[in-house]
Amino acid sequence: MCKRVAVILAGCGVYDGSEIHEAVLTLLRLDRAAAQVTCLAPNIDQLHVINHLSGEPMAGESRNVLIESARIARGAVADIASAKVEEFDAVVVPGGFGAAKNLCDFAVAGSELTIQPDVETFLRAARERQLPIGLICIAPAMTGRLFGSGSQCTIGCDAETAAAIEATGAEHCDCTVTEICIDSKNRLVTTPAYMVAQSIGEAAAGIDKLVDTLLEMA
């Protein structure tokens, strides 16, 4: 029987939403494994809108995370607030700054981060049902808040970011771009992807391992 996987998106674009390469690589690997995928996103406004050509904020612009996520999902995305966790066998959260701006506020609050309420409700329910969860790139910043003291994750090897994550109670494990960190107790799998990757091929190496491991655990 095919595994049912929820992929939580944070908008569309590395600087203010989901990292598109990471999201597509995740969806591609899941498709090749014959998984049944459902994309989810919170129906909220983005923290802000970034001009991806210049890297500068676009004053006066406002975009919705759910609507922007539909760009990646080709329209097939649902409001995470209405999603039923019992309909899934695993969960994956690609990275991109949107994971740290829209799914949580790590980008502005650091170790004092809070998780967007609908996202937190879904992920905590997934944890309670012991579903394996995969967090990619900067998304593991939520690890300590979700899984508590002693939970293990990686964002690669950036010391400052790792220190902020450890201040939430999580244990950070340095990893290369091709590696994954497996917290067997919490059924959590993480990989650095574009926190370290210099190319889409490098990002794919770790993401493929994460997806394969997650499906084995499901």
Secondary structure, DSSP 8 states (H G I E B T S, - for coil): ---EEEEE---SSTTTS--HHHHHHHHHHHHHTT-EEEEEE--SB-S--B-TTT--B-TT---BHHHHHHHHTTT-EEEGGG--GGG-SEEEE--SHHHHHTSB-HHHHGGG--B-HHHHHHHHHHHHTT--EEEETTGGGGHHHHH-TT-EE---S-HHHHHHHHTTT-EE----TT--EEETTTTEEEE-GGGT-SSHHHHHHHHHHHHHHHHHH-
